[in-house]
Amino acid sequence: MFEGRGYATAMARELVLLAARAGAATVIAETLPEANPSTRVLQKVGFHRAGEGIDHEVGRTWRWSMTLRTRVMGVVNVTPDSLSDGGLFIDAEAAIAHGKALAAAGAELLDIGGESTRPGAAEVSEAEELQRVLPVIRGLSGGAAGLSIDTTKPGVARAALEAGATLVNDVTGLRESDALARVAAQFGARLCVMHMQGNPRTMQRDPRYDDVVGEVLASLRVSVERAVAAGVPRASIIVDPGIGFGKTFDHNLTLLKHLGRFRDLECEVMIGVSRKAFLGALTGGKAPRERDVATVAAVGVISAMGSADLVRVHAVGEARDAVAVGDALRTAR
């Protein structure tokens, strides 16, 4: 269909616009690996490589993807000590009501966590984490938004998937074990692997990199390959560079500026900037719950760049508006 001429690019743009008007979140295309004119046209209109496939008639193909609608994940912290909302939703009924409100505001996914990962946060037992998250997952299961379990414990992940979650969000990026990947594979669940230097108790003491983008990219590549080896399809893996997790102010800005490089991993990309400390520093030292305007600005820019598929936020309605503007600008003629 695409022959590398001007009209082919125009036709591709028209197809993208039609898909956007129909409300599609993503457009997928396939080409033969040697189809250079086709791939140039796809890249010109904003597609990126998203893996390989096998067509029984033509053999190996390249899979291409373009994000038309940046999806919003809402945060439901069932913890007493999270950075900006710790203790607000420790009661299961309050957390369920909050999750339903976030879904009504436009969250397509809800990330439910029972152990804080803020700098310096203490560990909690598996029993305590289960007691916090399972009633909330059961109360939100079957609702308007899909459910993610934010955990580092395979036992918690397993119980959450049994209760209705469909995504495991691992902030350790499988660094020490592939156990979470094996649980996700067993349930046919999606898996998000995040980069973190150190752990929540040590990560912000003195984070250092020679090349922060290259090193985080290389680490996530290892995480993705470990997940694939454990049985999770590459198409079911999400990568997250871990803004604020073992990174300085400058590291965070550099990662965001070069976020598009993480498309090289041929996985969906998620980014979590919501209420992070670097936004407080940029806005004169504002407290976490006063950083939603800065968060909205960041996710609007990210969506206009087309460098992420998912944004993880606390204030869903405001972020939904921001990405709607960014997506429209990016896909306009």
BADOZA-722313 format. One record per atom (N, C-alpha, C, O): x, y, z. Coordinates in pm, whole numbers, padded with zeros to 5 digits, always signed. Layout:
% residues N
XYZ ...
% end
This chain:
% residues 333
+00083-00120+00000 +00000+00000+00000 +00086+00125+00000 +00056+00221-00070 +00195+00124+00079 +00281+00242+00086 +00398+00225-00010 +00469+00124-00004 +00418+00322-00097 +00524+00311-00195 +00631+00418-00177 +00718+00433-00263 +00626+00492-00069 +00730+00589-00043 +00708+00723-00110 +00788+00814-00090 +00602+00738-00189 +00575+00866-00254 +00494+00955-00161 +00446+00910-00057 +00481+01081-00199 +00412+01178-00114 +00269+01139-00083 +00222+01157+00029 +00200+01085-00184 +00059+01051-00160 +00047+00936-00060 -00054+00925+00009 +00149+00849-00053 +00143+00739+00043 +00148+00792+00186 +00077+00744+00274 +00234+00892+00208 +00241+00953+00341 +00109+01021+00375 +00060+01010+00487 +00052+01092+00278 -00076+01160+00301 -00185+01058+00332 -00268+01080+00419 -00183+00945+00260 -00283+00841+00285 -00266+00784+00426 -00364+00759+00496 -00141+00763+00467 -00116+00710+00601 -00167+00807+00707 -00227+00765+00806 -00145+00936+00686 -00195+01036+00782 -00347+01034+00789 -00404+01045+00897 -00412+01020+00674 -00558+01016+00673 -00609+00895+00749 -00707+00905+00823 -00545+00781+00732 -00586+00662+00806 -00569+00682+00956 -00653+00639+01035 -00460+00747+00996 -00437+00776+01138 -00547+00868+01192 -00597+00847+01302 -00583+00971+01114 -00688+01062+01157 -00822+00991+01170 -00896+01016+01265 -00853+00904+01075 -00978+00828+01083 -00982+00742+01208 -01084+00734+01275 -00870+00677+01238 -00864+00593+01358 -00879+00676+01483 -00945+00635+01578 -00817+00794+01484 -00827+00883+01601 -00971+00928+01622 -01020+00932+01735 -01040+00962+01513 -01179+01007+01525 -01270+00894+01572 -01372+00919+01635 -01233+00772+01541 -01312+00657+01585 -01285+00620+01731 -01349+00530+01785 -01190+00690+01794 -01162+00665+01935 -01061+00556+01961 -01046+00513+02076 -00990+00509+01858 -00889+00406+01878 -00774+00459+01963 -00735+00574+01949 -00721+00374+02049 -00607+00414+02132 -00475+00395+02059 -00380+00470+02081 -00469+00294+01973 -00345+00258+01906 -00375+00209+01765 -00478+00146+01740 -00285+00238+01673 -00292+00182+01538 -00174+00088+01521 -00061+00124+01552 -00199-00031+01471 -00095-00131+01449 -00082-00155+01299 -00182-00166+01228 +00040-00163+01252 +00067-00197+01111 +00174-00304+01106 +00252-00319+01199 +00176-00378+00996 +00280-00479+00975 +00341-00460+00837 +00271-00430+00740 +00473-00478+00830 +00542-00471+00702 +00639-00588+00693 +00670-00653+00793 +00685-00614+00572 +00796-00707+00555 +00924-00638+00600 +00937-00517+00580 +01018-00709+00660 +01140-00645+00709 +01215-00568+00601 +01279-00467+00631 +01209-00615+00474 +01284-00547+00369 +01204-00438+00299 +01250-00379+00201 +01082-00409+00349 +00994-00312+00283 +01033-00169+00323 +00960-00103+00396 +01148-00124+00273 +01200+00006+00318 +01108+00124+00290 +01090+00208+00378 +01048+00137+00169 +00957+00250+00148 +00841+00252+00247 +00802+00357+00297 +00786+00134+00274 +00673+00126+00368 +00716+00172+00507 +00645+00248+00572 +00831+00124+00552 +00873+00159+00687 +00905+00306+00697 +00879+00368+00801 +00962+00366+00591 +00991+00509+00595 +00863+00591+00607 +00858+00690+00680 +00760+00548+00536 +00632+00619+00544 +00573+00607+00685 +00527+00706+00741 +00576+00487+00741 +00522+00468+00876 +00598+00553+00977 +00536+00617+01063 +00730+00555+00969 +00807+00636+01062 +00779+00784+01044 +00777+00859+01142 +00757+00826+00922 +00733+00968+00894 +00607+01019+00961 +00601+01134+01003 +00506+00933+00972 +00380+00978+01032 +00371+00946+01181 +00269+00974+01244 +00477+00887+01237 +00481+00871+01382 +00477+00730+01436 +00468+00711+01557 +00484+00628+01349 +00487+00490+01398 +00627+00456+01451 +00726+00515+01408 +00633+00360+01544 +00760+00310+01594 +00755+00157+01596 +00648+00098+01603 +00873+00095+01588 +00881-00051+01589 +00823-00106+01718 +00850-00054+01826 +00744-00210+01707 +00679-00268+01825 +00693-00420+01827 +00610-00490+01885 +00800-00472+01763 +00823-00615+01770 +00813-00684+01635 +00802-00619+01530 +00817-00816+01639 +00811-00897+01518 +00696-00996+01527 +00647-01028+01635 +00654-01044+01412 +00549-01144+01408 +00574-01241+01295 +00669-01225+01217 +00490-01340+01285 +00499-01439+01177 +00364-01445+01106 +00262-01476+01167 +00366-01416+00978 +00248-01433+00893 +00267-01566+00819 +00369-01586+00752 +00170-01654+00831 +00186-01789+00774 +00202-01788+00623 +00254-01883+00565 +00157-01680+00559 +00169-01673+00413 +00298-01607+00368 +00357-01647+00268 +00343-01503+00442 +00458-01426+00394 +00581-01443+00482 +00690-01398+00445 +00567-01508+00598 +00682-01528+00685 +00697-01417+00788 +00599-01362+00837 +00825-01384+00820 +00851-01288+00927 +00806-01148+00887 +00826-01106+00773 +00745-01076+00982 +00702-00938+00960 +00748-00851+01075 +00778-00899+01184 +00754-00721+01049 +00777-00622+01154 +00643-00564+01196 +00557-00535+01113 +00628-00547+01325 +00506-00488+01381 +00536-00342+01418 +00637-00312+01482 +00447-00253+01378 +00463-00109+01405 +00342-00061+01484 +00232-00113+01468 +00363+00039+01568 +00256+00089+01653 +00261+00241+01659 +00368+00301+01655 +00144+00301+01669 +00136+00446+01691 +00028+00472+01795 -00086+00430+01780 +00066+00542+01900 -00028+00576+02006 -00110+00697+01963 -00055+00804+01938 -00240+00681+01954 -00329+00791+01918 -00389+00857+02041 -00417+00977+02041 -00408+00779+02144 -00473+00829+02265 -00393+00782+02386 -00395+00665+02421 -00322+00875+02448 -00243+00843+02566 -00338+00804+02678 -00426+00882+02715 -00321+00685+02732 -00411+00635+02834 -00367+00679+02972 -00248+00698+02998 -00465+00696+03060 -00438+00748+03194 -00460+00637+03297 -00564+00571+03299 -00360+00618+03382 -00370+00525+03494 -00384+00607+03622 -00304+00697+03649 -00486+00577+03701 -00507+00646+03827 -00443+00571+03943 -00439+00448+03944 -00393+00645+04041 -00323+00587+04155 -00419+00569+04272 -00488+00663+04312 -00424+00449+04326 -00502+00420+04447 -00406+00363+04551 -00378+00243+04552 -00355+00449+04637 -00261+00408+04741 -00336+00368+04867 -00398+00451+04933 -00328+00240+04900 -00393+00191+05023 -00283+00179+05130 -00253+00071+05180 -00225+00293+05161 -00108+00297+05250 -00122+00413+05348 -00193+00510+05320 -00055+00403+05463 -00057+00515+05557 +00054+00616+05534 +00056+00722+05597 +00149+00585+05443 +00271+00666+05436 +00316+00701+05295 +00432+00737+05276 +00228+00693+05193 +00268+00737+05060 +00289+00888+05059 +00236+00960+05144 +00366+00935+04962 +00417+01072+04967 +00308+01178+04971 +00313+01268+05055 +00208+01170+04883 +00112+01279+04874 -00027+01244+04925 -00107+01334+04951 -00059+01115+04939 -00195+01078+04979 -00196+00965+05081 -00298+00898+05098 -00084+00945+05149 -00078+00839+05249 -00181+00858+05359 -00192+00966+05416 -00255+00754+05388 -00356+00759+05493 -00493+00803+05449 -00590+00782+05521 -00504+00864+05332 -00634+00914+05286 -00728+00800+05250 -00850+00812+05266 -00672+00688+05199 -00756+00581+05150 -00717+00447+05212 -00731+00342+05148 -00668+00449+05334 -00629+00325+05400 -00750+00239+05431 -00740+00116+05438 -00866+00302+05450 -00991+00228+05468 -01037+00176+05332 -01039+00251+05235 -01074+00048+05326 -01109-00015+05199 -01226+00056+05130 -01223+00076+05009 -01327+00092+05206 -01443+00158+05145 -01404+00292+05083 -01452+00327+04976 -01317+00366+05151 -01271+00494+05098 -01188+00473+04971 -01200+00548+04874 -01104+00370+04972 -01021+00342+04855 -01106+00299+04736 -01079+00338+04623 -01209+00218+04761 -01298+00174+04653 -01372+00294+04595 -01383+00308+04473 -01422+00380+04680 -01493+00499+04633 -01399+00589+04551 -01439+00645+04449 -01275+00601+04598 -01177+00682+04526 -01148+00621+04389 -01142+00693+04289 -01130+00489+04383 -01105+00423+04256 -01219+00442+04158 -01195+00466+04039 -01342+00432+04206 -01458+00453+04118 -01462+00597+04067 -01498+00621+03952 -01426+00693+04153 -01423+00833+04111 -01316+00856+04004 -01338+00930+03909 -01199+00793+04021 -01093+00807+03921 -01136+00746+03788 -01108+00802+03682 -01203+00631+03792 -01253+00570+03669 -01356+00660+03601 -01355+00674+03479 -01444+00721+03680 -01544+00811+03624 -01479+00934+03561 -01533+00993+03468 -01363+00973+03614 -01291+01090+03562 -01211+01058+03436 -01158+01149+03372 -01201+00929+03400 -01133+00893+03277 -01017+00799+03289 -00950+00773+03189 -00990+00745+03407 -00882+00647+03420 -00922+00517+03352 -01029+00463+03379 -00836+00466+03266 -00861+00337+03202 -00802+00223+03283 -00840+00107+03266 -00708+00257+03371 -00647+00160+03461 -00635+00223+03599 -00618+00344+03612 -00643+00139+03702 -00621+00183+03839 -00506+00101+03896 -00509-00022+03893 -00405+00170+03948 -00288+00104+04005 -00303+00101+04156 -00297+00205+04222 -00323-00017+04211 -00355-00033+04353 -00231-00084+04426 -00177-00189+04393 -00187-00008+04526 -00066-00045+04598 -00086-00042+04748 -00152+00046+04801 -00027-00141+04815 -00039-00149+04960 +00092-00133+05034 +00099-00154+05155 +00197-00094+04960 +00327-00069+05023 +00388+00054+04959 +00408+00058+04838 +00417+00155+05038 +00471+00279+04985 +00609+00258+04926 +00690+00182+04978 +00636+00329+04814 +00769+00328+04754 +00832+00467+04756 +00925+00495+04681 +00781+00554+04844 +00844+00687+04856 +00985+00671+04912 +01014+00570+04976 +01073+00769+04888 +01209+00760+04943 +01208+00738+05094 +01143+00812+05168 +01280+00636+05138 +01289+00606+05281 +01178+00522+05336 +01175+00496+05456 +01085+00478+05252 +00969+00401+05302 +01013+00267+05359 +01106+00204+05309 +00944+00224+05465 +00973+00096+05529 +00897-00016+05458 +00792+00007+05399 +00952-00137+05465 +00885-00253+05409 +00765-00292+05494 +00761-00264+05614 +00668-00358+05430 +00556-00416+05505 +00552-00565+05476 +00604-00610+05374 +00491-00640+05563 +00484-00785+05544 +00385-00818+05432 +00299-00737+05396 +00399-00938+05378 +00307-00983+05275 +00164-00990+05330 +00070-00952+05260 +00148-01036+05452 +00014-01047+05511 -00051-00909+05522 -00169-00894+05492 +00026-00809+05565 -00028-00673+05578 -00064-00616+05441 -00169-00553+05426 +00022-00638+05344 -00005-00586+05210 -00132-00650+05150 -00214-00581+05089 -00146-00779+05169 -00267-00847+05121 -00392-00795+05189 -00495-00775+05125 -00382-00772+05319 -00497-00722+05394 -00540-00584+05342 -00658-00551+05343 -00444-00506+05297 -00475-00372+05246 -00537-00375+05106 -00635-00306+05079 -00478-00456+05015 -00517-00442+04874 -00630-00533+04829 -00708-00495+04741 -00642-00653+04886 -00740-00747+04832 -00885-00698+04841 -00958-00713+04743 -00928-00640+04953 -01067-00590+04956 -01092-00482+04851 -01202-00472+04797 -00991-00402+04823 -01005-00294+04725 -01014-00351+04584 -01098-00308+04505 -00930-00447+04553 -00934-00509+04421 -01068-00579+04399 -01128-00569+04292 -01113-00650+04500 -01243-00718+04486 -01356-00617+04469 -01450-00641+04394 -01346-00505+04540 -01451-00404+04531 -01453-00330+04398 -01557-00278+04358 -01338-00325+04329 -01329-00253+04202 -01332-00346+04081 -01346-00300+03968 -01319-00475+04104 -01317-00572+03994 -01448-00568+03915 -01556-00562+03973 -01436-00571+03785 -01554-00568+03701 -01606-00429+03673 -01709-00413+03607 -01535-00326+03722 -01578-00188+03701 -01532-00133+03568 -01491-00206+03478 -01540-00001+03557 -01510+00065+03430 -01362+00063+03395 -01327+00071+03277 -01275+00053+03494 -01131+00057+03470 -01066-00078+03498 -01110-00150+03588 -00963-00112+03421 -00883-00229+03451 -00802-00208+03576 -00782-00095+03620 -00754-00316+03636 -00685-00307+03765 -00542-00357+03754 -00513-00460+03693 -00452-00280+03816 -00311-00314+03825 -00275-00331+03971 -00325-00257+04057 -00189-00427+04001 -00139-00443+04137 +00007-00396+04139 +00092-00447+04067 +00032-00298+04223 +00166-00240+04239 +00233-00312+04355 +00208-00280+04471 +00318-00410+04324 +00378-00491+04430 +00511-00548+04384 +00538-00556+04264 +00593-00586+04481 +00718-00657+04451 +00711-00801+04500 +00810-00874+04488 +00598-00844+04553 +00585-00976+04615 +00504-01069+04526 +00389-01038+04494 +00560-01183+04484 +00486-01277+04400 +00356-01325+04463 +00257-01343+04392 +00355-01347+04595 +00233-01393+04660 +00121-01290+04653 +00005-01325+04636 +00157-01163+04666 +00057-01056+04655 +00008-01047+04511 -00112-01032+04486 +00100-01057+04415 +00061-01051+04275 -00036-01164+04240 -00137-01141+04173 -00005-01283+04285 -00091-01398+04256 -00232-01377+04312 -00331-01397+04242 -00240-01338+04438 -00371-01317+04501 -00448-01205+04432 -00570-01214+04417 -00377-01099+04391 -00443-00986+04325 -00497-01027+04188 -00607-00987+04151 -00421-01106+04114 -00468-01154+03983 -00588-01246+03999 -00681-01242+03919 -00585-01328+04101 -00700-01414+04129 -00824-01332+04164 -00936-01374+04138 -00802-01214+04224 -00914-01129+04268 -00966-01037+04158 -01069-00973+04176 -00894-01030+04044 -00947-00949+03934 -00850-00854+03868 -00886-00792+03768 -00728-00840+03918 -00628-00755+03852 -00582-00822+03723 -00590-00944+03708 -00534-00740+03628 -00487-00794+03500 -00348-00743+03464 -00295-00776+03358 -00288-00664+03552 -00155-00608+03528 -00076-00613+03657 -00128-00579+03764 +00050-00655+03648 +00142-00652+03762 +00243-00541+03738 +00309-00539+03634 +00255-00449+03832 +00345-00335+03821 +00461-00355+03919 +00445-00340+04040 +00578-00388+03865 +00695-00422+03947 +00797-00310+03943 +00863-00290+03842 +00811-00236+04053 +00904-00124+04058 +01049-00168+04060 +01138-00086+04041 +01076-00297+04085 +01214-00346+04086 +01260-00390+03948 +01379-00416+03928 +01170-00399+03852 +01209-00439+03718 +01267-00579+03710 +01355-00604+03627 +01220-00670+03794 +01268-00809+03798 +01417-00817+03827 +01483-00913+03788 +01471-00717+03894 +01616-00709+03912 +01672-00829+03988 +01780-00878+03956 +01600-00876+04088 +01651-00982+04173 +01592-01120+04140 +01650-01222+04176 +01477-01122+04074 +01410-01249+04048 +01309-01232+03935 +01256-01123+03914 +01284-01342+03863 +01180-01339+03760 +01047-01393+03811 +00957-01423+03732 +01034-01405+03945 +00915-01468+04002 +00787-01394+03965 +00685-01457+03935 +00790-01261+03966 +00671-01185+03930 +00635-01208+03783 +00517-01215+03749 +00735-01219+03699 +00708-01245+03557 +00645-01382+03539 +00554-01399+03457 +00691-01480+03614 +00634-01614+03602 +00489-01616+03649 +00406-01687+03591 +00457-01540+03753 +00318-01530+03798 +00233-01463+03689 +00124-01511+03658 +00283-01352+03632 +00208-01283+03527 +00185-01376+03409 +00075-01379+03353 +00288-01452+03370 +00275-01543+03257 +00171-01651+03284 +00093-01687+03196 +00169-01701+03405 +00074-01807+03441 -00070-01759+03425 -00157-01836+03385 -00095-01632+03457 -00231-01578+03452 -00262-01509+03318 -00374-01462+03297 -00164-01502+03229 -00185-01428+03104 -00200-01280+03127 -00267-01211+03050 -00138-01229+03234 -00149-01088+03270 -00040-01006+03204 +00062-01059+03161 -00062-00877+03198 +00042-00785+03152 +00139-00758+03267 +00108-00781+03384 +00258-00710+03230 +00362-00685+03329 +00431-00554+03298 +00474-00531+03184 +00442-00466+03398 +00518-00343+03385 +00647-00358+03463 +00645-00391+03582 +00760-00333+03398 +00890-00338+03464 +00947-00196+03471 +00959-00129+03369 +00981-00153+03590 +01031-00017+03612 +01178-00020+03651 +01225-00116+03711 +01249+00085+03617 +01389+00097+03658 +01397+00171+03791 +01333+00274+03810 +01477+00117+03881 +01505+00184+04007 +01650+00154+04045 +01693+00039+04044 +01725+00258+04077 +01860+00237+04129 +01852+00226+04280 +01811+00320+04347 +01893+00111+04335 +01881+00089+04477 +01742+00040+04514 +01679-00031+04437 +01695+00078+04632 +01561+00043+04678 +01501+00167+04744 +01572+00266+04763 +01372+00165+04779 +01312+00286+04834 +01383+00344+04956 +01374+00464+04981 +01454+00261+05030 +01524+00312+05150 +01656+00378+05116 +01708+00457+05195 +01714+00347+04997 +01847+00398+04964 +01853+00479+04835 +01953+00546+04809 +01746+00475+04753 +01757+00519+04615 +01792+00667+04598 +01852+00703+04497 +01758+00752+04692 +01784+00895+04674 +01904+00945+04754 +01923+01066+04767 +01984+00855+04807 +02099+00900+04887 +02205+00966+04800 +02254+01074+04834 +02241+00904+04691 +02342+00962+04603 +02338+00894+04466 +02435+00828+04428 +02227+00908+04391 +02217+00839+04262 +02318+00895+04161 +02332+01016+04145 +02387+00804+04093 +02489+00847+03996 +02480+00761+03869 +02453+00641+03875 +02504+00826+03756 +02510+00760+03626 +02615+00831+03541 +02634+00952+03553 +02682+00756+03455 +02766+00819+03353 +02681+00862+03234 +02708+00965+03172 +02579+00784+03203 +02488+00813+03092 +02350+00763+03135 +02317+00646+03114 +02270+00850+03194 +02147+00805+03258 +02052+00740+03159 +01990+00639+03191 +02037+00796+03040 +01945+00738+02942 +01995+00602+02896 +01919+00505+02893 +02122+00595+02860 +02178+00469+02812 +02175+00360+02917 +02147+00245+02886 +02205+00396+03042 +02211+00296+03149 +02071+00247+03187 +02051+00128+03210 +01975+00339+03195 +01838+00297+03227 +01781+00214+03113 +01712+00114+03137 +01809+00253+02988 +01764+00176+02873 +01823+00036+02874 +01751-00062+02850 +01951+00025+02902 +02016-00107+02905 +01958-00194+03016 +01937-00314+02997 +01932-00135+03133 +01875-00209+03244 +01735-00260+03210 +01701-00375+03240 +01655-00175+03149 +01519-00217+03112 +01521-00322+03002 +01433-00407+02996 +01620-00316+02914 +01631-00420+02811 +01651-00557+02877 +01592-00656+02835 +01736-00561+02981 +01757-00686+03055 +01627-00731+03120 +01594-00849+03118 +01552-00636+03178 +01424-00668+03242 +01326-00728+03143 +01258-00826+03172 +01319-00667+03025 +01226-00716+02922 +01264-00857+02878 +01178-00944+02867 +01393-00881+02854 +01435-01013+02810 +01411-01117+02919 +01377-01232+02889 +01428-01078+03044 +01402-01171+03154 +01253-01206+03160 +01216-01320+03184 +01168-01105+03137 +01023-01130+03137 +00983-01221+03021 +00902-01312+03039 +01040-01197+02903 +01009-01280+02786 +01053-01424+02812 +00980-01518+02781 +01171-01442+02870 +01221-01576+02899 +01133-01648+03001 +01126-01771+03001 +01065-01570+03087 +00976-01629+03187 +00838-01659+03132 +00754-01715+03202 +00813-01622+03005 +00687-01657+02943 +00590-01543+02917 +00478-01567+02872 +00629-01418+02946 +00542-01303+02919 +00568-01256+02777 +00681-01221+02745 +00467-01252+02689 +00488-01204+02553 +00535-01058+02553 +00492-00978+02636 +00624-01026+02461 +00675-00888+02455 +00560-00788+02441 +00567-00678+02497 +00457-00824+02368 +00343-00734+02349 +00267-00708+02479 +00186-00616+02486 +00292-00791+02582 +00225-00774+02710 +00312-00703+02814 +00274-00692+02930 +00429-00655+02771 +00523-00591+02863 +00520-00440+02846 +00516-00389+02734 +00521-00370+02958 +00528-00224+02961 +00659-00187+03032 +00696-00252+03130 +00727-00084+02983 +00849-00038+03050 +00828+00101+03108 +00753+00182+03053 +00894+00127+03220 +00882+00254+03291 +01022+00294+03336 +01084+00220+03412 +01074+00409+03291 +01210+00449+03329 +01225+00489+03474 +01338+00509+03520 +01116+00500+03549 +01126+00521+03693 +01168+00661+03733 +01267+00679+03804 +01092+00760+03689 +01122+00898+03728 +01117+00910+03881 +01019+00871+03944 +01224+00964+03939 +01229+00983+04084 +01276+00862+04164 +01288+00870+04286 +01301+00752+04096 +01345+00631+04166 +01495+00612+04146 +01539+00544+04052 +01573+00673+04232 +01718+00668+04217 +01766+00761+04108 +01855+00725+04031 +01708+00881+04100 +01747+00981+04001 +01748+01120+04064 +01667+01150+04152 +01839+01204+04019 +01843+01342+04063 +01748+01426+03978 +01688+01376+03883 +01736+01551+04013 +01657+01648+03935 +01699+01644+03788 +01614+01631+03700 +01830+01655+03762 +01878+01657+03623 +01855+01523+03553 +01821+01521+03435 +01874+01411+03624 +01848+01280+03564 +01703+01271+03515 +01677+01224+03404 +01611+01318+03598 +01468+01310+03562 +01439+01389+03435 +01370+01340+03346 +01490+01511+03427 +01464+01594+03310 +01527+01534+03184 +01468+01538+03077 +01646+01479+03198 +01712+01418+03083 +01633+01297+03033 +01615+01280+02912 +01587+01214+03124 +01506+01098+03084 +01379+01141+03013 +01341+01080+02913 +01313+01244+03063 +01190+01289+02999 +01217+01348+02861 +01140+01325+02768 +01326+01423+02848 +01358+01481+02718 +01385+01374+02614 +01350+01390+02497 +01446+01264+02657 +01484+01157+02564 +01396+01033+02580 +01438+00921+02550 +01274+01053+02626 +01184+00941+02653 +01159+00857+02528 +01137+00736+02537 +01162+00920+02412 +01139+00848+02288 +01237+00736+02263 +01206+00643+02189 +01355+00742+02322 +01453+00636+02301 +01407+00502+02359 +01453+00396+02316 +01316+00507+02455 +01269+00382+02516 +01176+00305+02422 +01141+00191+02451 +01136+00367+02310 +01063+00295+02207 +01149+00185+02145 +01097+00091+02086 +01283+00197+02159 +01372+00095+02104 +01347-00042+02166 +01384-00145+02108 +01285-00045+02284 +01260-00172+02352 +01141-00247+02293 +01116-00362+02329 +01068-00183+02202 +00955-00244+02132 +00846-00292+02229 +00784-00397+02209 +00826-00213+02333 +00720-00237+02432 +00645-00107+02453 +00694+00000+02416 +00526-00115+02512 +00459+00007+02553 +00541+00076+02662 +00613+00011+02737 +00528+00207+02669 +00602+00288+02766 +00503+00355+02861 +00404+00414+02818 +00531+00344+02990 +00454+00416+03091 +00546+00515+03162 +00665+00489+03180 +00491+00628+03200 +00570+00728+03271 +00490+00777+03392 +00370+00802+03383 +00560+00790+03505 +00497+00839+03626 +00568+00964+03677 +00673+00955+03740 +00509+01080+03649 +00568+01207+03695 +00483+01272+03803 +00521+01376+03858 +00370+01213+03834 +00270+01280+03917 +00322+01320+04055 +00364+01236+04134 +00318+01452+04081 +00352+01509+04211 +00496+01479+04255 +00527+01485+04374 +00583+01446+04160 +00720+01410+04195 +00800+01532+04242 +00765+01647+04214 +00908+01504+04316 +00986+01611+04379 +01046+01707+04277 +01058+01826+04306 +01083+01659+04160 +01144+01750+04063 +01044+01857+04017 +01083+01968+03983 +00915+01822+04017 +00812+01922+03984 +00800+02025+04096 +00777+02143+04071 +00814+01979+04220 +00815+02073+04332 +00931+02170+04321 +00915+02289+04346 +01049+02119+04283 +01166+02205+04268 +01146+02306+04156 +01188+02421+04167 +01082+02263+04047 +01059+02353+03934 +00957+02462+03965 +00957+02567+03900 +00871+02438+04063 +00762+02533+04091 +00780+02605+04225 +00682+02646+04288 +00904+02619+04268 +00931+02700+04387 +00913+02629+04518 +00891+02694+04621 +00923+02496+04518 +00916+02423+04643 +00776+02386+04688 +00752+02369+04807 +00683+02373+04595 +00546+02338+04631 +00539+02197+04690 +00614+02108+04651 +00447+02179+04783 +00425+02049+04847 +00362+01953+04747 +00306+01996+04646 +00372+01821+04774 +00322+01722+04676 +00181+01747+04626 +00157+01739+04506 +00087+01776+04713 -00052+01791+04669 -00077+01924+04599 -00187+01949+04551 +00026+02010+04591 +00015+02136+04518 +00083+02128+04382 +00101+02230+04315 +00120+02008+04339 +00195+01992+04215 +00112+01940+04098 +00168+01898+03997 -00021+01942+04110 -00103+01885+04004 -00099+01967+03875 -00106+01911+03766 -00087+02099+03886 -00077+02182+03765 +00053+02150+03691 +00054+02138+03569 +00162+02136+03766 +00289+02099+03704 +00281+01960+03644 +00338+01935+03537 +00212+01870+03711 +00193+01735+03657 +00118+01740+03525 +00156+01673+03429 +00012+01819+03521 -00066+01833+03398 +00019+01888+03284 +00009+01842+03170 +00104+01986+03315 +00192+02040+03211 +00285+01932+03157 +00305+01922+03036 +00341+01852+03247 +00433+01746+03205 +00364+01642+03119 +00417+01604+03014 +00246+01595+03161 +00181+01489+03083 +00129+01543+02950 +00119+01469+02853 +00095+01672+02945 +00055+01731+02818 +00169+01731+02718 +00150+01700+02600 +00288+01767+02765 +00406+01766+02678 +00440+01624+02635 +00470+01600+02518 +00434+01530+02728 +00466+01389+02697 +00371+01336+02590 +00414+01267+02498 +00242+01367+02602 +00146+01317+02504 +00167+01384+02369 +00150+01320+02265 +00204+01512+02368 +00230+01579+02241 +00353+01521+02172 +00359+01518+02049 +00450+01475+02251 +00570+01410+02195 +00539+01270+02144 +00609+01220+02055 +00437+01207+02198 +00405+01070+02158 +00504+00969+02211 +00522+00862+02152 +00568+01001+02323 +00676+00916+02373 +00631+00819+02481 +00713+00743+02532 +00502+00820+02518 +00451+00725+02617 +00310+00683+02579 +00237+00757+02514 +00274+00563+02622 +00139+00511+02598 +00049+00530+02719 -00073+00540+02706 +00111+00534+02837 +00038+00544+02963 +00102+00650+03051 +00225+00658+03059 +00020+00730+03118 +00070+00821+03220 +00002+00784+03352 -00120+00766+03358 +00082+00773+03457 +00032+00732+03588 +00019+00858+03675 +00119+00925+03702 -00105+00890+03719 -00129+01017+03786 -00225+01001+03903 -00297+00902+03915 -00223+01103+03990 -00318+01109+04101 -00445+01185+04060 -00556+01141+04089 -00428+01298+03991 -00541+01380+03950 -00581+01343+03807 -00528+01399+03711 -00672+01249+03794 -00702+01189+03665 -00774+01285+03571 -00737+01296+03454 -00876+01355+03620 -00954+01442+03532 -00869+01547+03464 -00882+01570+03344 -00782+01611+03540 -00695+01714+03485 -00597+01655+03384 -00572+01715+03279 -00542+01537+03416 -00449+01472+03323 -00520+01429+03196 -00463+01439+03087 -00643+01382+03208 -00720+01341+03091 -00737+01458+02994 -00725+01441+02873 -00765+01577+03047 -00777+01696+02962 -00644+01729+02895 -00640+01763+02777 -00535+01719+02972 -00404+01754+02918 -00363+01662+02805 -00312+01707+02702 -00384+01531+02823 -00341+01440+02717 -00434+01449+02596 -00392+01420+02484 -00558+01488+02616 -00647+01507+02502 -00593+01618+02411 -00597+01606+02289 -00543+01725+02472 -00485+01835+02394 -00356+01790+02328 -00334+01813+02209 -00269+01725+02406 -00141+01681+02350 -00158+01583+02236 -00092+01594+02133 -00248+01486+02253 -00272+01387+02147 -00325+01453+02021 -00285+01418+01910 -00416+01549+02037 -00474+01617+01920 -00369+01695+01843 -00369+01695+01720 -00280+01762+01915 -00173+01836+01848 -00080+01744+01771 -00038+01775+01659 -00049+01629+01833 +00046+01537+01770 -00011+01470+01645 +00062+01447+01549 -00140+01440+01645 -00198+01368+01531 -00263+01461+01428 -00317+01413+01328 -00257+01593+01451 -00316+01687+01354 -00234+01688+01225 -00117+01651+01224 -00298+01731+01116 -00226+01741+00988 -00112+01840+00999 -00040+01863+00902 
% end
